[in-house]
Amino acid sequence: MGREFVNIFDEWVHTYDDSVSGKDAEYRDVFFKYEEILQAVADATKGPVIEFGVGTGNLTEKLLAKGFEVAGIEPNAAMREVTKEKLENVAIIDGDFLEFELPLQPNSLVSSYAFHHLTDKEKAEAFELYAKLLPAGGKVVFADTLFKSEQAQQDIINFEKSRGHDNLVEDLNREYYTTMPVMKELIEQAGFTVEFTQLNNYVWLIDAIKY
């Protein structure tokens, strides 16, 4: 994950919770059922847990409510500070999906709305790393934007363009969103079984179990 991307969150940290709550009309469909999506991740998880891309700690809170021991990995300093103030007893450390210290031995690795910052090659490297870290039966539970096919991806880009959602269209073209067949292959090649559940028009639950 490039440092130039990480710095974008220096400003977004102040409006992030407004965006995910639906106050930004352009991104309302992306974050539709946001709380339910985070709960779906928490419900599919078993502790202890390492969370990647903690952001402002919204998923972290749901994991803690389930009684899990949680440690967070977050590359943006401003986001880390916000979350540390909110969740004083949770370890939140600098790092990303591929480079991080291991603050606890996890049974699950989780994330929401972040894995698309990695290229497909980096996603494959990440799952190969996770296979080494997790015990048999350990889980990777990610919620992120995913498309059934390249055509489905282009269709939604065209749809958002027709609605005048230029910022969202730019995001969809710039970020490394991938397709379900590609994601399935790279996860299975790393030694996991995986199931996909669609949670809104954009976001899917990726529930992978190491065998």
Secondary structure as UniProt FT lines:
FT   HELIX           3..12
FT   TURN            13..15
FT   HELIX           16..20
FT   TURN            21..22
FT   HELIX           25..27
FT   TURN            28..33
FT   HELIX           34..43
FT   STRAND          49..52
FT   TURN            55..56
FT   HELIX           58..65
FT   TURN            66..67
FT   STRAND          70..73
FT   HELIX           77..86
FT   TURN            88..89
FT   STRAND          91..93
FT   STRAND          108..112
FT   HELIX           115..117
FT   HELIX           120..133
FT   TURN            136..137
FT   STRAND          139..145
FT   HELIX           150..162
FT   TURN            163..164
FT   HELIX           166..174
FT   HELIX           180..189
FT   TURN            190..191
FT   STRAND          192..198
FT   STRAND          203..210
//
